Amino acid sequence: MNWIQSLEKLLGSDQVHTDESIRSNYSSDYTEDLNFLPDAVVKPKTSADVAAILSFCSAHKIPVTPRGAGTGLSGGSIPVRGGVSLSMEHFNKIIEIDEENFQATVECGVINDTFQLAVREKGLFYPPDPASKGSCFLGGNIAHSSGGPKALKYGTTKDYVLNLEVVLPNGEIIWTGSDTLKNSTGYNLTQLMIGSEGTLGVVTKIVFKLLPLPKHNLLMLAKFNTIEDACKTVPQIFTSGVSPSALELMERNAIEFVHRYGSESQKAVTSAMLSDHNTAAFLLIEVDGNDLDLLFDDCEKMNTVLENNNTSEVQFADSDALKEKFWQIRRNIGEMVKMHHIFKEEDTVVKRANLPKLMSGVKAIGKAYNFESVCYGHAGDGNLHINILKGNLSDQQWNGSHLEEGIRKIFRLCKELGGTISGEHGIGFVQKKYMNEVLTPTHIHLMKGIKHIFDPNGILNPDKIWE
């Protein structure tokens, strides 16, 4: 293709890759089994490189799909129209950690966990911690306003972004805001970019707000014989006066996946978790802070709530090693499901007091449409991840209207319960056909209008968010 040769002349052949084996590595992400081959993979090294790429592609109407680590779950980084897969993997520098102002400036390709550990060494804290924190890029976290377990107490990515360097589709480079804690100067372009899934611009640098690092954390694992008891416990923990830093729900079959396919060290822990065959669900509850006595008081309050809701056992994680094992099990559930089953993952969210109704509704819909689901997630903020397994469904049922109708019923239930169809995974490619379940034509018209202002040629991450 002539345009690929032009890009090579513009950037140098070391940044433009057309070998099929390389392009294949960028044709999919963690979403189901979808594959779309880009015509070229381009790996810029500077913001000026990104600007040159977007300016060229906009002028020639070549599709550009921004890509971080490829850990997304909604198909947001899949190049469905070919063109350029724009890999941001070279943008991996932590530029500055400003201890005096509790801020940090980083490039978009820094891994979440790498950043967390770097600020932790200075006694600072960056809370957003998605399950893929060991591999996901901060730029991808910006694209989806990622959360994680600690979002319950500390909020999601959007609550920590002060300013962004963004390359617009026409190649212009802007900073969206200000490196200050307050900014009431015009429209909030920073927040507009967060959660826009790479459809409005390419984020290259980020200025984050940081917090002081909590000195202590305590972790409890509670077992229940019914999912209903586990779910109804969640809001009562808050009404008892406790604000956990994390409150995670895992149903039994989720732990069984980790036990079956996880590491040997994980199997030892999951064996104990599953030893009582009556156990149907688990709550993993964390509190953190600087006063250890107050944290133990919180655990006592929560234990009373747990007992009042028929918990069969409460285990206190009495070592950092056991805490880490519990968290590894929780974080590995999704990966274990994805590695061993054909699946679709839904990222539902409702008001947390409505979580019991959502869970029972999901199971009833699954029974009606003959699919099994593996449910787990951030119970404290009502965010339930639903892994739907193909199981005995035929290819026609799986890919056709049969399953789509079942998923629509789940999303309609979410709306009835005061929720929406994605809490942190985004809409991307796979959920766009369901947007009309929660948004009116007016909402969608306004959003498409914003897209057109930023990207009049429609080159940036096309076919994402809307049909």
Order of alpha helices (4+ residues) and beta strands (2+ residues): alpha-beta-alpha-beta-alpha-beta-beta-beta-beta-alpha-beta-alpha-alpha-beta-beta-alpha-beta-beta-beta-alpha-beta-alpha-alpha-beta-alpha-beta-alpha-beta-alpha-beta-beta-alpha-alpha-alpha
